[in-house]
Amino acid sequence: MELNDILHQASEQGASDIHLVPGHVPMVRIDTVMVGLELPVLSAEVTDTMVRAMASDEQFERLQANKDLDISYAVEGLGRYRVNIHQQRSGIAMAMRSIRESVPPLESLNLPLVVQRFATLPRGLVLVTGDTGSGKSTTLAAVIQAINAKERKHIITLEDPIEYTFESRQCLIEQRELGDDIPTFASGLKHALRQDPDIILVGEMRDLETTALAMSAAETGHLVLSTLHTVSASQTVERIIDMYPANQQNQVRSMLGNTLQAVVSQSLFPRADGEGMVPAVEILLCTPAVRNLIRENRTFEIPNVIETSRNLGMTTLDASIAELCFNGLISKEDAVSRAAHPEAMERALAA
């Protein structure tokens, strides 16, 4: 069984993810649902051969040492994939995420119009958050492409691995991949500050050092875009502050209050018409009131500010979900089951 045959069949069925695990048939995710392909069961020898064909010798050594490896993989005529290779009970397995060949226009992502304003920000920290597979990378890539089309800036991306590839248009864009081009996000970010950037994209703020450097870069006049695995704006603020020791948290609240520009928390829903996915989003914009709440350790009040600031472009996740349901884009069942407050959502949709 050839890897490309699996990928072709997955592509024909519109799969977003492909899972290759010894002892199972190849599995794919189609609009959030896992489906088995009509192919033979994979053996450990077959998956091992596929991995050795994809990974360089140096990458395979890293896999053996760490038991996990993130790489990108391209197939002519099909596109690119973000790949996680990992050791598990029955042998080496793979999870592959299909990446569109071209960056989608920002206005095509069904996001609120206020998100398009992020491409015009001169400085500060913009965070796109959500679960794995919620479209964070696509949103950030679309923002970068919007900047690339109109501005004359120097953009550096630090990614694990590189997903979308950019062609420099108005901007000069450099892309660096964790493992091949930089040893860590923190190291890449530290050196990026000496490379005359205007905009820095950090794939994920996954540790204290990276987070501290990202906020420092935002504080010194750069626009920094990054992601976190959090599900709401208030949780995002709390997660960043909680990374720091208790004796530094007051200082960090002040720093974050000064640098944070916006938080977009995304969640993807299957469309009611069966044609792909659509995002529901919570949007926090850092107004003076929000900055004061962050500085004064009153993040629990952030949801109330979002709720009462819709005229500024903010929205709660439940409000976004309800709007999608009212517009017929998602089912009532999905809206209620995934709402932050299911009972209130049910009442709102029944009204």
N, C-alpha and C positions, 0 to 999 in steps of 0.2 A: 504494500500500500504506500503510495507516494503522498508526501505532505501537500504538494500543489493540487493533487486531485481532491483532497479534503477541502482545501481552501476554495477551489472552484465551486464545489457543491455548496459550501457554506455561503459563498457570495451569491449564487443563484437563488438561494432561499432568503436572502436579505438578513443574514445573521450579523449581529454586532460583536459577538464573542464566540470563540472556538475553544473547547476544552478537550485536551488529549491526555487521557489517563489510562495507564496499563490496566487491563482487565475489563475495560468498558469500550463500547463503540464510541467513535467521536461524537461529542455532544456540542450543540450550538445553542446560543441564546437568541431568540427571535422575539422582539418586543416584550422583553422581561421574562419570557417563558423558555425553560430548558427543553430541547428537543434532541432526540437521538437521530443521527444520520443512518441511512441504510447502507452501512459499510461493515466490514468484519471487525470483531473485537481486537483492540490494540494489544500487542504484547510489549513487555519491557524492552525487548531487543529492538522492536520497531521504533518506539519513542526515543530510545537512546540513539539510534541511527539518525533520526530526524534532527535531534538536538546537535549532534556532531556536524551535520551538514549546515546548520544555521550559525553556530557559534564559532568564533575564532579560537585558536589554541589558548590564547590568553584569557578569553572569556570562559572557556571550559574549565580552566584552572581555577578561576574565581568561583565558578559553580561548585566545584569539588570542595573548595575551602569553606564557602559560606552556605552551601546547600540551597541557595537562592540566587537567581541572576535575572536582571532586567535588561533587555536589549530591544532593538527595533529590527524589523525584517521586512524586506521589500520583494514583491513578486511582480515582474513586468506584466502588464495587462490586468492586474488585480488591484494593486495598490500597496500600502504599507500597513504594518501591524506593530502594535506595542505588545511585547512578549514577556511574560514572567515564566521562567523555567525553575522548577523546584523539585527537591527530593521529597518523596512521600512513601508510604508503606510498600506499595507494589512496584516502585521504581521511579524513574524520572518522569514528571508530568509537565504539561504546558497549559497556560491560559493565554490566549491571544485576543487582543482587542483590535478590531478593524478600524483603520484611520482613513478618513476621506483623503483622496489625493490632493484636492485643493481646499484651501481654507474657505469655509462658507462666509458670505457677507454677513456682517453683524446684524443688519436689518432683516435677514432671512431666518433668524433663530427663534422667532416668536417671543423675544424678550421685551420688557417695557422700554419705551423710548429713552428713558433716563439713562439706561446702560450705554447708549451711544455717546453720551456726554463724557464718559470716562476716557475716551480717546483724545479729548481736548484738555485733560488735566495737566497742569505744568509740573506738579510735584505731589508727593504724598504716597500713602500706602492704600492700595485697592486689593481686597481679598475676595476671591470667589470660593465658596465652600459648598460642601455637600458630601454625600456618600460616594463610594467608588462607582463609577459609571453614570454619574449625574450630569455629565457634560461640562465639567469645570474647564478642562483643557481646551475644548472647542470654543467656549466663550472667551477665554483669554487669547487664544490664537486669532479669533475674529477681531478683538480689540486691537491687537498688534497689527493686523492687516489693515484696519481702518486708519491707524496712525501712519502706516507705511504708504498709504495711498495719498495722504494729504500733507504730512509734515516732512521736514528735513531734519531728522534726528539720528542719533546713534543708539541702536537698540542691541542689547546683549541678552540672550536667553540662556539659562542654566537649567537643563532638563534631564529627566531620568525615566526613560530614554527620550531622545528627540522624537517627537510625534509628527507634527506638521512641519514641513520644510518651507522656508520662506525665500522668496526671490526679492532681493533689495530693489525697491522702486524709488520712491522719494527718499527713503531712509537707507542708512547702512545698517544691515542686520548681521550679527554674528551669533551662531548657535553652538553651544558647548554641551557635550553629553557627559553625564556622570560615569566615571569608570574609564572612558576612553580619553576625554579631554580634561577632566577635572577629577580630583580624588574625592571631594565632598562638596556639597552645596556651599558650606561655609567658606571653604578655600576658594572656590570659584567666585563667590560674592566678594570676598576680601580683595582679590586681585582685580575683579571687575571695576572696583572703585578707582583703580589706577589706569583704567583704559578709556577714560574720557566718555563714559556713557551718559545719555540723557534719560534712558528708560532701561530698567532691568526687570526681566521676568525670571522669577525663581520658582521652579517646578512645584516645590512644597516647602513650607516652613515646618520642618519635622523635628527640629531640636532647638535648644536654647541659643546656641552660638549662631545658627542661621537666622533665627528670629531677631536676635539683637543686632546683627549686621544689617538685616533688611530694614529695621526701623531706623538705624543710624543713617543708612543711605537715603531713606525717605526724608529724614530730618535735615539732611545736608543738601536738599534741593533736587533730588532725583525722583522720578515716578517709578515706584516699585509695584509690580503685579505679582501676586502669588496665590497659593491655595492652602486650605486647611480641611481636614476631615471633621467638620462640625456641621450641625444641622440647623443652626439659627444664628442670628447676628449677636444676640447677647451671649450665647455659648461661645462664640468665636472670641469675643473680647475677654471673657473669663478664662478661656484656654490659654491665650497669650500671656495674660498676667500670672496665671498659675504655673507657667513654665519657670518663673523666677523664684529665687529664695524669698522668704517672707520679708526679710529686711530690705529688699530692693523693690518691693511691689508698689509702694507709694510713688517712687521715682518713675517706674515703668508706666503707671497709670497716667502720669503727667505727660510722659513722652508719647504714649499711644494716643492720648487725647489731642496732642498737637499734630500728629502725623497721619492718623487714619482718615481717609477720605470717604470710603464706602465699603460696605460688605454686601455681597450678593450670595444668598444661600439658595442653592438649586435642588430640585427634585424632579426626575423625569417620570412622566405618566404615559401609558399606552393610549394612543388616540382612540376615541370612540368609533371612528370610521375604519379602524384597522390599518391605517397608513402611517406607520412609524410612531414616533414619540413626540411629546410636547412638554416644555418645562413649566413647572410652577416655581415661583421665586419669592423669597423674602428680600426686601431691599432696605438697607439702612444707609442713610446719607448723614455725614457728620456735620450737623448744624452746631452753632454755639451751645444750644441746649444739650445735645448729645455729648459734646466734648466735656461739658461740666459734669454730666452723669458719670462718665468714665473716670475723670479726675477725682471725683468725690466718692468712688466705690459704690455707686448706685445703679449698677448695670441691670438690676432686677426691674428698673423702671423703663428700660429701653423698649420693650414691647409696647408699652403704653404710648411712648413718643411716636413709634412707627405708626400705630393705629390712628393717632390724631394728626398725622402729618402727610396724609395722602395727597394733599394739594401740592406738596413739594416733590412728589414722585416716589415717596416711600410706600411700601406695602407689606403687610404680613403674609406669611405663607398661606394661612387659611383664606385670606381675602383673594389671593391669587388663584388658589384651588377653586374657590367658589365661582370666580369669574370664568375660569376654563369650563366648569360644568354648565353654567348658565349659557355659555356660547356654544354648547354642544360638542366641545372638543374632547372631554373626558366623561366617563360614566359617573352616575351618582354613587354607585357602589365604591368605586375607586376614590372618589372625593371624600366620602365619609370615613372609609377605612384608613386613609392616610393623613387625615387632618390632625392637627395638634389637639383640637378640641372636637372630637367626633359628634358629641351630642349637640353642641352649638351649630356645627356644620349641618347636621340633619335638620334642625329647626330652620336654619337660614335657607336651605334648599327647598323646604316644604312651603315656605312663605310665598 
